[in-house]
């Protein structure tokens, strides 16, 4: 995840090397988002705003006062509607077969086969979206000598659209035809049109606008009514003309099951030929010269581009759907796994309440501090109030705000202050580790306070000689405001439920820096705390697991820590955490193929982190984009129902986690709001971290803001502190 050239370089604080933050990925992400959104808008408009439906859906028409009489009683082919309208009729004993709504991948080829066997040419009024989906069929239609007309792009009722939408429908369909088959056509059949006498004023306005755009409108004189699917015999009867007048026969090659149409057509053509009828395209049937022409290079290229863009939109929607279902499945899987694991973990702890003989030996508590003057006094006093013997080592890592002076001025017994030049948190921890005189070591951040029983509870699992480290239960102390509540929910529901699962699966990846205990000899065997990642706690924990030590979770060992109080501070903290975790995962990727405890970490812990803390957040933007797409173009009720379902699942997890932690469920009311701000911030952090890791950029250590909201708990009964001569440094 990081460039190996930087592995040995220490993380720097302000004043060191200049930080290089990647910016290209945000530009790339913005371009991808805009491109994807545009493709989805086009795809949504073309596929879901309208659609091919029954020819009877529009209902009764309005007045027809503006429709010229010569049109109402004239022929079905109408030209010059915007000026002096005139019409044309089909020649006697001539049938112009017309097929609407295609091309369709199933029925259009079958109809073409029937026409080829009978040596008949027809006119196909195509829908733009169908052309985009099946351009090869349009090329076959043209290649076999049939005529092309347009039937709009999305099959709307043009009379109900604004003029600009009508123009868009006609223009995009013409481009699709030009891109697919290299031709343009002057023939138009408006959707839901029928005979001349059915035209009303709104329809006439459509015909005039189409005429201004260069189109000749083609209506019908006989309707096979195959859109009703009344049966092949009924369609055959409807399509058979009475007398010898020429007809423009309306049929369909798409829009549903057209097997009845194929059957009826196979019988109709021989029957009418036997009666002396001939078959022709619309243009030939009325004597129109060249309604279909070769498209110019510009129109052909534009049409090809339109087809490619819309096809890409179709693929994007398909991919988004797959990714959304994948994200949904991962979310449900995670919820099921952590809830089952939390229940088993609780029962397991209830059955075996003791780790063994009580651990009473003194403990060294190391407090690395860099500019922690706001909370260091509360942190140190809380440690002194412990009901377990402790020595407290405050390692001041070159603070500039008087942190060390403040602690020394307190003159507290059992508290040592070690000053060192600024070298980073891992170096401060190693300094404290070298100065510790006890075998058991507790590490605590300078922005954290312990309860009186925290240290005692935290070290009890060391009664088991297999245990090398113990994770405590970190809780948010500054819970005021929405941001505080959201972090409180995350700590209880996210972090602590996961730790119960990791404990049960024996693959704990992180002992938090806020509250963790270790065997000193285990740390020394590893060479101390490594500084090659920004998540030194995660790196250290994974190293212990790979060394064969068991790492457990003690939920009763409670510590209170300050959480970021601004979005900017939260971003910096989580960016460092996430990036450091990615570094640690990459560093310890070898655990995937190891056996024993290391294999459990690799195949359980690392896979879990990859799925649910990397891939799932990366899929979260997909879910949001598809949700907006669904609300606009799909079924908003269904999309809202799915969102509420996931919200209820999260609420159930929250209620159970709060119950396990003994917390009041009141803050969970803000969970729905968390989905619209906090969640987006978290997945953007993951995106930023992944790009940073992939680019090999070294992220510097970032100090958190302190707010002074910590307070030491009431002092416990005096506890005998270990003196240097009372403990021996283990070999």
ZAMARGU-4260 file (C-alpha; in steps of 0.2 Angstrom, whole numbers, plus 5000, padded with zeros to 4 digits):
<rodrens>
0) 5000/5000/5000 | 5015/5012/5002 | 5031/5014/4993 | 5044/5003/5001 | 5057/5017/5000
5) 5047/5026/5014 | 5046/5011/5026 | 5061/5016/5037 | 5057/5035/5036 | 5050/5042/5053
10) 5033/5050/5052 | 5035/5069/5054 | 5026/5082/5063 | 5024/5101/5058 | 5041/5108/5055
15) 5048/5093/5046 | 5047/5088/5028 | 5034/5097/5018 | 5018/5086/5016 | 5013/5081/4998
20) 4995/5078/4998 | 4988/5071/4982 | 4975/5082/4973 | 4973/5073/4956 | 4962/5060/4963
25) 4949/5073/4969 | 4949/5080/4951 | 4947/5062/4944 | 4933/5058/4956 | 4924/5074/4952
30) 4925/5070/4933 | 4920/5052/4936 | 4905/5058/4946 | 4899/5071/4933 | 4902/5059/4919
35) 4892/5045/4928 | 4878/5057/4933 | 4876/5063/4916 | 4876/5045/4909 | 4863/5040/4922
40) 4852/5056/4918 | 4852/5051/4900 | 4849/5033/4903 | 4835/5037/4916 | 4827/5049/4903
45) 4828/5037/4889 | 4823/5021/4898 | 4811/5027/4912 | 4803/5043/4909 | 4792/5036/4895
50) 4792/5019/4887 | 4783/5008/4874 | 4765/5005/4880 | 4748/5000/4873 | 4742/5012/4859
55) 4726/5015/4869 | 4734/5022/4885 | 4732/5041/4880 | 4713/5040/4881 | 4701/5053/4872
60) 4707/5067/4862 | 4703/5085/4863 | 4696/5098/4850 | 4701/5098/4832 | 4697/5116/4827
65) 4714/5119/4820 | 4716/5103/4810 | 4713/5107/4791 | 4698/5098/4783 | 4709/5092/4769
70) 4719/5083/4782 | 4705/5076/4792 | 4698/5068/4776 | 4713/5066/4766 | 4727/5053/4764
75) 4738/5046/4778 | 4754/5054/4772 | 4754/5072/4777 | 4767/5085/4771 | 4769/5104/4772
80) 4759/5104/4788 | 4766/5121/4793 | 4761/5129/4777 | 4748/5123/4765 | 4745/5105/4771
85) 4742/5092/4758 | 4741/5073/4759 | 4744/5058/4749 | 4734/5041/4748 | 4741/5024/4744
90) 4739/5017/4727 | 4725/5005/4724 | 4728/4986/4727 | 4744/4992/4737 | 4748/4987/4755
95) 4762/4997/4764 | 4766/4986/4779 | 4772/4996/4793 | 4780/4990/4810 | 4781/5001/4825
100) 4791/5001/4841 | 4806/4990/4836 | 4819/4984/4833 | 4817/4970/4845 | 4830/4956/4847
105) 4817/4942/4847 | 4803/4948/4835 | 4811/4959/4823 | 4822/4945/4815 | 4807/4934/4814
110) 4797/4947/4805 | 4811/4950/4793 | 4812/4932/4790 | 4794/4931/4785 | 4796/4946/4774
115) 4812/4939/4765 | 4803/4922/4762 | 4789/4931/4754 | 4800/4944/4744 | 4791/4959/4752
120) 4798/4975/4758 | 4790/4985/4773 | 4793/5001/4783 | 4799/5000/4800 | 4796/5015/4812
125) 4809/5013/4825 | 4811/5019/4843 | 4828/5027/4847 | 4831/5018/4863 | 4829/5001/4853
130) 4840/5007/4840 | 4854/5011/4853 | 4851/4994/4861 | 4851/4984/4844 | 4860/4994/4831
135) 4864/4978/4821 | 4846/4975/4818 | 4843/4992/4810 | 4858/4988/4799 | 4849/4972/4794
140) 4833/4981/4790 | 4842/4993/4779 | 4852/4980/4771 | 4837/4969/4766 | 4829/4984/4757
145) 4816/4989/4769 | 4812/5008/4773 | 4816/5017/4789 | 4805/5029/4798 | 4807/5037/4816
150) 4795/5034/4830 | 4803/5045/4843 | 4817/5041/4855 | 4807/5036/4870 | 4790/5033/4863
155) 4781/5047/4872 | 4765/5056/4867 | 4772/5070/4858 | 4756/5081/4860 | 4759/5081/4879
160) 4777/5087/4878 | 4785/5104/4877 | 4791/5109/4860 | 4810/5107/4866 | 4806/5090/4871
165) 4798/5086/4855 | 4813/5092/4845 | 4825/5082/4857 | 4815/5066/4853 | 4816/5068/4835
170) 4834/5074/4834 | 4840/5060/4845 | 4831/5047/4835 | 4838/5053/4819 | 4855/5053/4826
175) 4853/5035/4832 | 4848/5030/4815 | 4862/5039/4807 | 4874/5031/4819 | 4868/5014/4818
180) 4864/5012/4799 | 4872/5028/4791 | 4855/5034/4784 | 4843/5048/4788 | 4824/5047/4785
185) 4811/5060/4782 | 4797/5048/4788 | 4789/5051/4805 | 4775/5042/4814 | 4770/5050/4831
190) 4767/5037/4845 | 4749/5033/4849 | 4743/5041/4832 | 4731/5032/4821 | 4720/5038/4807
195) 4718/5056/4800 | 4701/5059/4808 | 4708/5056/4826 | 4720/5071/4825 | 4716/5085/4837
200) 4723/5102/4840 | 4738/5096/4850 | 4742/5083/4838 | 4742/5096/4824 | 4754/5107/4833
205) 4766/5091/4833 | 4764/5089/4815 | 4767/5107/4811 | 4783/5107/4822 | 4788/5090/4813
210) 4786/5098/4796 | 4796/5113/4801 | 4810/5100/4805 | 4809/5092/4788 | 4798/5077/4792
215) 4783/5069/4783 | 4770/5062/4795 | 4764/5044/4791 | 4748/5039/4799 | 4738/5023/4796
220) 4722/5018/4787 | 4721/5000/4794 | 4726/4994/4812 | 4729/4975/4814 | 4727/4979/4833
225) 4740/4966/4837 | 4745/4977/4852 | 4729/4970/4860 | 4736/4952/4857 | 4718/4946/4852
230) 4725/4930/4844 | 4733/4927/4827 | 4716/4924/4818 | 4709/4940/4825 | 4724/4950/4819
235) 4723/4942/4802 | 4705/4947/4801 | 4709/4965/4806 | 4723/4966/4794 | 4714/4960/4779
240) 4707/4975/4769 | 4689/4976/4762 | 4689/4980/4744 | 4703/4985/4733 | 4709/5002/4741
245) 4727/5004/4745 | 4731/5003/4764 | 4745/5008/4776 | 4743/4994/4788 | 4749/4996/4806
250) 4758/4982/4815 | 4771/4980/4828 | 4788/4971/4829 | 4791/4975/4847 | 4783/4981/4864
255) 4780/4963/4870 | 4776/4946/4864 | 4773/4947/4845 | 4772/4929/4841 | 4753/4931/4836
260) 4759/4945/4824 | 4772/4934/4816 | 4759/4920/4814 | 4746/4932/4806 | 4759/4940/4795
265) 4764/4923/4788 | 4746/4920/4783 | 4742/4938/4778 | 4755/4940/4764 | 4750/4925/4753
270) 4732/4928/4756 | 4733/4946/4749 | 4745/4942/4735 | 4732/4929/4730 | 4719/4943/4729
275) 4730/4954/4718 | 4737/4965/4731 | 4756/4970/4730 | 4767/4976/4744 | 4778/4991/4745
280) 4786/5003/4757 | 4777/5019/4762 | 4788/5029/4750 | 4784/5018/4735 | 4766/5016/4740
285) 4763/5035/4738 | 4776/5039/4725 | 4787/5049/4737 | 4805/5051/4730 | 4819/5046/4742
290) 4813/5048/4759 | 4828/5039/4766 | 4846/5046/4762 | 4863/5042/4766 | 4869/5052/4782
295) 4883/5064/4781 | 4900/5060/4790 | 4895/5073/4804 | 4878/5065/4807 | 4885/5048/4807
300) 4899/5052/4819 | 4887/5061/4831 | 4875/5046/4830 | 4889/5034/4834 | 4895/5044/4849
305) 4877/5045/4855 | 4875/5026/4854 | 4891/5023/4863 | 4887/5036/4877 | 4870/5028/4879
310) 4876/5010/4879 | 4889/5015/4892 | 4875/5022/4902 | 4866/5006/4901 | 4882/4996/4906
315) 4885/5009/4920 | 4867/5006/4927 | 4870/4987/4926 | 4886/4989/4935 | 4879/5001/4948
320) 4865/4988/4951 | 4877/4974/4954 | 4888/4985/4965 | 4873/4991/4975 | 4867/4973/4978
325) 4885/4968/4983 | 4886/4982/4995 | 4868/4978/5002 | 4874/4959/5004 | 4890/4964/5012
330) 4880/4976/5024 | 4868/4962/5029 | 4882/4949/5030 | 4891/4961/5042 | 4876/4964/5053
335) 4872/4946/5054 | 4890/4941/5058 | 4893/4954/5071 | 4877/4952/5080 | 4879/4933/5081
340) 4897/4935/5087 | 4892/4948/5100 | 4879/4936/5107 | 4891/4922/5108 | 4904/4933/5115
345) 4893/4939/5129 | 4888/4921/5133 | 4906/4915/5133 | 4911/4928/5145 | 4896/4925/5156
350) 4901/4906/5157 | 4919/4910/5161 | 4919/4926/5172 | 4937/4923/5177 | 4953/4923/5167
355) 4962/4914/5181 | 4970/4919/5198 | 4968/4938/5201 | 4982/4948/5193 | 4988/4960/5207
360) 5006/4964/5201 | 5010/4982/5198 | 5008/4990/5181 | 5018/5003/5171 | 5007/5016/5163
365) 5015/5025/5148 | 5007/5042/5143 | 5015/5049/5127 | 5011/5067/5126 | 5013/5080/5113
370) 5005/5097/5117 | 4992/5089/5128 | 4991/5103/5141 | 4972/5104/5139 | 4969/5087/5146
375) 4985/5079/5153 | 4981/5084/5171 | 4964/5075/5170 | 4972/5060/5162 | 4986/5058/5175
380) 4975/5061/5190 | 4963/5048/5183 | 4977/5036/5183 | 4982/5040/5200 | 4965/5036/5206
385) 4966/5018/5200 | 4962/5004/5212 | 4977/4995/5206 | 4996/4998/5209 | 5003/5008/5195
390) 5018/5018/5190 | 5015/5032/5178 | 5027/5038/5165 | 5023/5053/5155 | 5034/5055/5140
395) 5034/5073/5133 | 5038/5072/5115 | 5045/5089/5112 | 5029/5099/5117 | 5028/5117/5115
400) 5014/5121/5126 | 5021/5117/5143 | 5014/5100/5144 | 5029/5093/5154 | 5030/5108/5165
405) 5012/5107/5170 | 5014/5088/5175 | 5029/5092/5185 | 5021/5106/5194 | 5007/5095/5200
410) 5021/5085/5210 | 5010/5070/5210 | 5018/5054/5219 | 5022/5040/5207 | 5022/5050/5191
415) 5038/5052/5181 | 5041/5064/5167 | 5053/5060/5153 | 5057/5074/5141 | 5063/5070/5123
420) 5065/5079/5107 | 5051/5078/5095 | 5052/5061/5087 | 5034/5055/5085 | 5022/5044/5095
425) 5031/5027/5092 | 5047/5034/5098 | 5038/5041/5114 | 5031/5024/5117 | 5047/5016/5115
430) 5055/5028/5127 | 5042/5024/5140 | 5044/5006/5137 | 5062/5007/5141 | 5059/5016/5157
435) 5045/5005/5163 | 5049/4994/5178 | 5034/4982/5177 | 5031/4967/5166 | 5013/4973/5162
440) 5012/4989/5152 | 4997/5000/5149 | 4997/5013/5135 | 4985/5027/5136 | 4983/5043/5126
445) 4985/5060/5134 | 4967/5064/5129 | 4960/5050/5139 | 4954/5047/5157 | 4952/5030/5166
450) 4939/5025/5178 | 4946/5019/5195 | 4944/5001/5191 | 4950/5002/5173 | 4968/4997/5175
455) 4963/4982/5187 | 4950/4976/5175 | 4961/4978/5159 | 4976/4967/5166 | 4965/4953/5172
460) 4966/4943/5156 | 4985/4942/5158 | 4981/4928/5170 | 4981/4917/5154 | 4999/4916/5149
465) 4994/4915/5131 | 4987/4933/5131 | 5000/4946/5125 | 4988/4961/5124 | 4971/4967/5130
470) 4960/4980/5121 | 4949/4991/5133 | 4933/4999/5129 | 4935/5017/5123 | 4920/5029/5125
475) 4917/5046/5119 | 4917/5059/5133 | 4911/5074/5123 | 4895/5068/5116 | 4886/5085/5114
480) 4880/5090/5097 | 4877/5079/5082 | 4895/5076/5078 | 4898/5070/5096 | 4883/5059/5096
485) 4888/5051/5079 | 4905/5047/5085 | 4898/5040/5101 | 4887/5029/5090 | 4901/5024/5080
490) 4912/5019/5095 | 4898/5009/5103 | 4891/5001/5087 | 4905/5000/5075 | 4921/4998/5085
495) 4915/4988/5100 | 4904/4976/5091 | 4919/4973/5079 | 4930/4970/5094 | 4919/4957/5101
500) 4919/4948/5084 | 4938/4949/5083 | 4940/4942/5101 | 4929/4927/5097 | 4938/4924/5081
505) 4955/4926/5089 | 4960/4939/5076 | 4960/4956/5085 | 4968/4968/5073 | 4969/4984/5084
510) 4972/4988/5102 | 4967/5006/5103 | 4980/5019/5108 | 4967/5026/5121 | 4966/5010/5132
515) 4977/4995/5129 | 4988/4984/5140 | 5003/4973/5134 | 5016/4961/5141 | 5032/4970/5141
520) 5043/4956/5135 | 5031/4953/5120 | 5034/4970/5115 | 5053/4970/5117 | 5054/4954/5107
525) 5046/4963/5093 | 5059/4977/5094 | 5046/4989/5102 | 5034/5000/5093 | 5037/5002/5075
530) 5036/5019/5066 | 5034/5013/5048 | 5015/5016/5049 | 5004/5030/5055 | 4993/5017/5065
535) 5006/5011/5077 | 4993/5003/5088 | 4986/4992/5073 | 5004/4988/5067 | 5009/4983/5084
540) 4993/4972/5087 | 4995/4963/5071 | 5013/4960/5075 | 5009/4952/5091 | 4996/4941/5083
545) 5008/4935/5070 | 5020/4931/5084 | 5008/4919/5092 | 5001/4930/5106 | 4982/4930/5109
550) 4974/4948/5109 | 4958/4949/5118 | 4944/4962/5122 | 4939/4967/5139 | 4923/4977/5138
555) 4923/4981/5156 | 4939/4991/5156 | 4932/5008/5151 | 4941/5024/5146 | 4934/5040/5141
560) 4942/5049/5127 | 4940/5066/5118 | 4933/5065/5100 | 4935/5078/5087 | 4923/5092/5089
565) 4924/5098/5071 | 4922/5090/5054 | 4939/5096/5049 | 4947/5088/5065 | 4937/5072/5062
570) 4943/5071/5044 | 4962/5073/5049 | 4960/5060/5063 | 4951/5047/5052 | 4962/5050/5037
575) 4977/5046/5048 | 4968/5031/5055 | 4962/5024/5039 | 4979/5027/5030 | 4988/5019/5044
580) 4977/5004/5044 | 4980/5001/5025 | 4999/5003/5029 | 4997/4990/5042 | 4987/4978/5032
585) 4999/4979/5018 | 5014/4976/5030 | 5006/4961/5037 | 4998/4954/5021 | 5010/4938/5023
590) 4998/4932/5037 | 4986/4927/5023 | 4996/4912/5020 | 5003/4908/5037 | 4996/4895/5049
595) 4991/4896/5067 | 4988/4913/5075 | 4995/4923/5061 | 4984/4913/5049 | 4969/4918/5059
600) 4974/4936/5058 | 4976/4935/5039 | 4962/4925/5034 | 4949/4932/5046 | 4955/4949/5052
605) 4963/4956/5036 | 4949/4949/5025 | 4936/4957/5036 | 4945/4973/5036 | 4947/4973/5017
610) 4928/4969/5015 | 4920/4980/5027 | 4932/4994/5031 | 4939/4996/5013 | 4928/4989/4999
615) 4911/4992/5008 | 4915/5011/5010 | 4921/5012/4992 | 4905/5005/4987 | 4895/5017/4997
620) 4895/5032/4984 | 4888/5019/4972 | 4873/5016/4983 | 4870/5034/4986 | 4871/5038/4967
625) 4860/5023/4963 | 4847/5028/4977 | 4846/5046/4969 | 4844/5038/4952 | 4830/5026/4958
630) 4821/5040/4967 | 4821/5050/4950 | 4818/5037/4937 | 4813/5020/4946 | 4801/5016/4959
635) 4803/5029/4973 | 4792/5019/4985 | 4803/5004/4983 | 4819/5014/4985 | 4813/5022/5000
640) 4808/5006/5007 | 4825/4998/5004 | 4833/5013/5013 | 4822/5012/5028 | 4825/4993/5028
645) 4844/4996/5030 | 4841/5010/5042 | 4830/4998/5053 | 4844/4985/5052 | 4857/4998/5058
650) 4845/5003/5072 | 4843/4985/5078 | 4862/4984/5078 | 4863/5000/5088 | 4850/4995/5101
655) 4859/4979/5104 | 4876/4986/5105 | 4870/5000/5117 | 4862/4987/5128 | 4878/4977/5128
660) 4888/4992/5133 | 4876/4998/5146 | 4872/5014/5137 | 4856/5023/5135 | 4849/5022/5117
665) 4844/5040/5116 | 4857/5046/5104 | 4851/5033/5091 | 4838/5046/5086 | 4851/5054/5076
670) 4855/5039/5066 | 4845/5044/5051 | 4854/5060/5050 | 4870/5051/5051 | 4867/5043/5034
675) 4867/5060/5026 | 4883/5068/5033 | 4894/5057/5044 | 4893/5042/5032 | 4898/5052/5017
680) 4913/5059/5026 | 4919/5042/5032 | 4918/5035/5014 | 4927/5050/5007 | 4941/5047/5020
685) 4943/5029/5014 | 4943/5035/4996 | 4957/5048/5000 | 4967/5035/5010 | 4966/5022/4996
690) 4972/5035/4983 | 4986/5041/4995 | 4991/5023/4998 | 4991/5018/4980 | 5001/5033/4975
695) 5014/5029/4988 | 5013/5046/4996 | 5020/5048/5014 | 5007/5055/5025 | 5014/5064/5041
700) 5008/5062/5058 | 4994/5074/5063 | 4991/5080/5080 | 4973/5081/5086 | 4965/5097/5093
705) 4961/5096/5112 | 4946/5104/5120 | 4949/5102/5139 | 4933/5092/5141 | 4941/5079/5152
710) 4938/5077/5170 | 4947/5065/5182 | 4935/5054/5191 | 4934/5055/5211 | 4950/5047/5219
715) 4949/5029/5224 | 4956/5023/5240 | 4974/5025/5242 | 4984/5011/5233 | 5002/5007/5237
720) 5013/5013/5222 | 5027/5002/5216 | 5044/5009/5220 | 5059/5006/5209 | 5067/4994/5221
725) 5050/4984/5223 | 5050/4978/5205 | 5063/4970/5194 | 5065/4974/5176 | 5061/4957/5167
730) 5075/4950/5155
</rodrens>
